[in-house]
Amino acid sequence: MLKRLTAALVLSGAIAGLGASVALAALPNGAPAPEFSAKATLGGSEFQFVLADALKHGPVVLYFYPAAFTKGCTVEAHEFAAAIDDFKALHATVLGVSHDGIETLDKFSVSECQSKFPVAADPDGTVIKAYDAKMAIVPGISNRISYVIAPDDKVIYSYNSLDPSKHVENTLDAIKTWEATHKS
């Protein structure tokens, strides 16, 4: 498994380095977001993340990434951490999900997420599968895909690219667009 994971990450890095996007399945806009609960960690403190509870406070950015402490996943975590105040100003919750175990994510949440947003463990791939986020070349891990889910449980945006550079910008723009049309 380690050899397969290493090969997949090398390949995904090569694809990302070329700026290529891999077109894979994603839940379409307007689709109901699958409900889930998962063990998560914020700043190394574990808790149970429940999507329905988070949606009561505003939109949720649910982003999937292949593996903690890999180059692209570290870049993406740093970018979400740097932009977390912008997401909070829009009442949005950010959650990263990977197949990693909670012990690994306890460390990742502190060092790479800078204790600014939670990451959830999905070692059996239940959430990854529900969100069509499996990586085609290594089905046991997730692809890099980001969703924005509105408080009504509907997917309002998805972005699928192994290149981590646009996930934060694109999800933030999607929330701003949604917010502009849903002000009360």
N, C-alpha and C positions, 0 to 999 in steps of 0.2 A: 504493500500500500504506500509506503514512504517513497519508493521509486516512482510509482504512478503519480503521486501528489507532486513530487519534485518535477517530473517531466511536464505535468500539466501547468505548473506555475511558471516554468521556464518558457513554455509555449505561450501562455497568456501574457507574460512579460514581453515576449517578442512581438506578439500581435499588438499589444498596447504601445510598444515602442514605435511601431509603424503607423500608429494613429488609426488603426483599423477598428472597426466595430463589428462584432459578431452578432448577426441577426438571429436571435433565438426567441422562443416563445415567451410571452409576457402576458399578464392579465390585461385585457383591453380597458381603456377608459370607460367608465360607467359600470364596470363589473363590480359585483359585491366583493368586498375584501373578506377573505376567509378569517373568521374569528380564531384567535389563538391566545394561549397563555404559555409563557416560557420563563425558565430561570434566567435572570439577568443580573448584571452587576454595574454599579456606578461608583467609581472611585474605590473599587475593591469591596464594596458592601453589596452583598447579594440580596435579591428580592424577587418576587414573582411579578413579571410584567404581564398585564392583561390589556389587550388591544382595546376592548370596549371601554375600560376605565380611562385610558389615555385619550380616546376620542371625545370624551365628555368635556375636555378642556380645549379642544381645537384639532386641527389637522395633525396627522402623523406622517413623518417621513420614515419609511421602513426601507432600509438599504441592506442588501445582501452583499457579502464579500467573501472571497475564497478562503483565506486563512490569516489568522492573526500573526503579526510580526513579519509578514512578507512585504516586499517593497511597495507595491501598489496599494495594499491594504493599509499600510502605515501612512502613506501619503494621504489617502482618502480620510482616515481617522483624524489626522492633523487638520485637514481642511474643514471637516465638520466641526471640530473643536474650535477652530478660529472663527467660524461663522455662527456659533451657537447663540450668541446674543441676538443676532438678526432673526433666527428662527423663533426664539423666545418672544421677541417683540411682536411676532405675528401669532402668538399663542400656539406654536407648533412644537410637537414633541419629536425628537429624533431618536431612532433606535437602529443600531446595527445588529445584524444576525449572521452568524457563521456556524459551521459544523463543529467548531472547536468546543472543548469541554469548558465548564465554568471555571476551573482552576486556572487555565490559560487566560481566559477572559478577565479574571480578577486582575491579573497583571497588566493585560492590554488596556483595560479601562483606565488604569492609573497612568501608565507611561505614554501610550499613544493617543488615547481619547482625552488625556489630561484631566480626568475626573469631571468632565463637562457634560457628558451624555452617556446613557447606558448602552451596553451591548448584551445580546442574549445568546445563550448556548442552544444549539439545535443539533446535538450529536447524532440523533437518529434520522434527521432530515425531514421531519414531519412538516415544519413550517416552510422549509425550502421547497418541498414538493407542492404544498398547497398554493404557493405563489409562483409556480412554474419557474423557479429560480435555479434549477439544477444545471450544473456545468455539463455540457454535452460531452466533452472529452474526458471528464472524470466525474461520473454521475454522483459519487458520494459527497461531493462538495458543491457549494453554490457558485453560481456565476456572479459577476458584478452587475447588479441591477438595483435600481432605486424606484420606489413607489411613493406617491403622495396619496394619502387616503383622507377623504373629507370626513367631517364628523357624522355624516349620514351613512357611513360604512361603505362608500363607493370609491373606487379607484378613480382619481382625477388626472393622474399623470404617471407614466412609467418611462424609464430611461435605461437602456441596456447597452453597456459598453465596458469592455475590459479596461479601457483607459480611464483611470480615476479622475482625470482633470476636470470634467464637466458635471459630475454628479451633484456637487453642492450648489453650484451656480444654477443648474437647471431646476433642481427641486425648490430652491428658494424662489426662483422666478415663477414657478407653477403655483406656489402658495400665494405669492403677491397677486397673481392674476385671479386666483380663486377669491382671495380676500376682497379685491376690488369689486367683484360682482356679488359678494355675499354680505356686504355691510348692512347692519340693521338700522 
